[in-house]
Amino acid sequence: MEKPLNQQVVFITGAASGIGLACAYRFAQEGAAVIGFDISEGEQWQQVSDITDKQQLIAGDVMSLEQQQAAVQHAVDRYGALDVIITSAGIGDAGPVHMVEQDAWQRVIDINLTGTFLSIKAALPQMMKQRSGSIITVASVEGQIASEGGSSYNASKAAVINLTKNVAMDYGQMGIRANAICPGFIETPMFNSVMDHMPEMKESVRKEHKLGRFGQPEEMAGIAYFLASKDASFVTGQAIAGDGGYTCGPSHDIVSMMGLT
Ligand SMILES: NC(=O)c1ccc[n+]([C@@H]2O[C@H](COP(=O)([O-])OP(=O)(O)OC[C@H]3O[C@@H](n4cnc5c(N)ncnc54)[C@H](O)[C@@H]3O)[C@@H](O)[C@H]2O)c1
């Protein structure tokens, strides 16, 4: 059974920025012990470590199983358990197939998909020992529905969703739940690095969010909070979109014509 958040031990990859950082902040505020893991130093991590003395950012690459195993072991040695993992480390990339070089394709698949696989692989032995745990992957709406020019990224995120469902099937009877968060377009450094160069596309993508705005990293942390809590104790194998309605269906701007804005 899920512990109260203030007793949980949480391992978060990609914790130095964006959605992972917001998750670290939220769980720290709830009183959880948070072990962050990131390849970048994370100038903003200080705001998390200022909350209590139960937060730490460990440097490492999700492509290394050994580094992730060591970080998980550190969490267990220090806090006695591993209750939640959130796999937010990831990279963006774009391009239709004929324009994507094989090494660029491989890099996206390596970090987004294989990295997630290795995070889960590092966490499972402890969760199996405990017979409890909540695995929360960060996929994307672009893994649920395709988007123009998104071949490698979209394929990696679709695979993360199916991997998550498989983990839910394989380990459910051991008390381990697994769910994927599928963010819409969320205002993070990754988002800004793409959108800042393409204002027209940015406006068109904004309109596809039926709430008429982009999401905030804190709103994804709220979904992770729910998935870690006892309120989600019967929720597993789900791909939960936090997307402001992006996946409802295509927008033809009829709401504007009808004065519904
Ligand atoms: N921002 C969005 O609109 C959006 C939408 C859908 C899904 N996502 C997904 O959410 C996750 C977080 O994205 P974000 O927007 O917060 O991006 P971000 O760039 O702000 O944060 C990603 C973090 O992952 C870390 N990272 C990258 N490669 C790593 C590696 N090999 N090992 C360890 N850490 C690594 C980065 O250093 C960074 O701190 C990603 O998986 C992304 O694909 C984001």
The ligand as an SDF file (V2000), in Angstrom:
LIG
                    3D

 44 48  0  0  0  0  0  0  0  0999 V2000
    8.4320   20.2110  -22.5010 N   0  0  0  0  0  0  0  0  0  0  0  0
    7.5410   19.5930  -23.2570 C   0  0  0  0  0  0  0  0  0  0  0  0
    6.7640   20.2260  -23.9810 O   0  0  0  0  0  0  0  0  0  0  0  0
    7.4390   18.0870  -23.2200 C   0  0  0  0  0  0  0  0  0  0  0  0
    6.3320   17.5100  -23.8420 C   0  0  0  0  0  0  0  0  0  0  0  0
    6.1940   16.1330  -23.8200 C   0  0  0  0  0  0  0  0  0  0  0  0
    7.1440   15.3500  -23.1880 C   0  0  0  0  0  0  0  0  0  0  0  0
    8.2340   15.9310  -22.6040 N   0  0  0  0  0  0  0  0  0  0  0  0
    9.2020   15.0610  -21.9900 C   0  0  0  0  0  0  0  0  0  0  0  0
    9.3770   15.4400  -20.6480 O   0  0  0  0  0  0  0  0  0  0  0  0
   10.6980   15.0890  -20.2330 C   0  0  0  0  0  0  0  0  0  0  0  0
   11.3460   16.3080  -19.6050 C   0  0  0  0  0  0  0  0  0  0  0  0
   11.4090   17.3210  -20.5850 O   0  0  0  0  0  0  0  0  0  0  0  0
   11.6160   18.8540  -20.2120 P   0  0  0  0  0  0  0  0  0  0  0  0
   10.7610   19.6230  -21.1350 O   0  0  0  0  0  0  0  0  0  0  0  0
   11.5040   19.0140  -18.7450 O   0  0  0  0  0  0  0  0  0  0  0  0
   13.1140   19.0320  -20.7350 O   0  0  0  0  0  0  0  0  0  0  0  0
   14.3960   19.7270  -20.0790 P   0  0  0  0  0  0  0  0  0  0  0  0
   15.3840   19.8040  -21.1790 O   0  0  0  0  0  0  0  0  0  0  0  0
   13.9930   20.9620  -19.3720 O   0  0  0  0  0  0  0  0  0  0  0  0
   14.8570   18.6460  -18.9940 O   0  0  0  0  0  0  0  0  0  0  0  0
   15.3790   17.4010  -19.3760 C   0  0  0  0  0  0  0  0  0  0  0  0
   16.4720   17.0220  -18.4080 C   0  0  0  0  0  0  0  0  0  0  0  0
   16.9590   15.7260  -18.7890 O   0  0  0  0  0  0  0  0  0  0  0  0
   18.3740   15.7500  -18.6290 C   0  0  0  0  0  0  0  0  0  0  0  0
   19.0030   14.7510  -19.4660 N   0  0  0  0  0  0  0  0  0  0  0  0
   19.0960   14.7310  -20.8250 C   0  0  0  0  0  0  0  0  0  0  0  0
   19.8010   13.6860  -21.2340 N   0  0  0  0  0  0  0  0  0  0  0  0
   20.1960   13.0190  -20.1120 C   0  0  0  0  0  0  0  0  0  0  0  0
   20.9560   11.8490  -19.8880 C   0  0  0  0  0  0  0  0  0  0  0  0
   21.4950   11.1550  -20.9160 N   0  0  0  0  0  0  0  0  0  0  0  0
   21.1280   11.4260  -18.6160 N   0  0  0  0  0  0  0  0  0  0  0  0
   20.6110   12.1270  -17.5760 C   0  0  0  0  0  0  0  0  0  0  0  0
   19.9010   13.2410  -17.7310 N   0  0  0  0  0  0  0  0  0  0  0  0
   19.6760   13.6840  -18.9870 C   0  0  0  0  0  0  0  0  0  0  0  0
   18.7740   17.1560  -19.0380 C   0  0  0  0  0  0  0  0  0  0  0  0
   20.0740   17.4950  -18.5540 O   0  0  0  0  0  0  0  0  0  0  0  0
   17.6610   17.9960  -18.4340 C   0  0  0  0  0  0  0  0  0  0  0  0
   17.9950   18.4210  -17.1280 O   0  0  0  0  0  0  0  0  0  0  0  0
   11.4350   14.6080  -21.4790 C   0  0  0  0  0  0  0  0  0  0  0  0
   11.4550   13.1970  -21.4830 O   0  0  0  0  0  0  0  0  0  0  0  0
   10.5830   15.1420  -22.6050 C   0  0  0  0  0  0  0  0  0  0  0  0
   10.7010   14.3660  -23.7620 O   0  0  0  0  0  0  0  0  0  0  0  0
    8.3930   17.2840  -22.6050 C   0  0  0  0  0  0  0  0  0  0  0  0
  1  2  1  0
  2  3  2  0
  2  4  1  0
  4  5  1  0
  4 44  2  0
  5  6  2  0
  6  7  1  0
  7  8  2  0
  8  9  1  0
  8 44  1  0
  9 10  1  0
  9 42  1  0
 10 11  1  0
 11 12  1  0
 11 40  1  0
 12 13  1  0
 13 14  1  0
 14 15  2  0
 14 16  1  0
 14 17  1  0
 17 18  1  0
 18 19  2  0
 18 20  1  0
 18 21  1  0
 21 22  1  0
 22 23  1  0
 23 24  1  0
 23 38  1  0
 24 25  1  0
 25 26  1  0
 25 36  1  0
 26 27  1  0
 26 35  1  0
 27 28  2  0
 28 29  1  0
 29 30  1  0
 29 35  2  0
 30 31  1  0
 30 32  2  0
 32 33  1  0
 33 34  2  0
 34 35  1  0
 36 37  1  0
 36 38  1  0
 38 39  1  0
 40 41  1  0
 40 42  1  0
 42 43  1  0
M  CHG  2   8   1  16  -1
M  END
$$$$
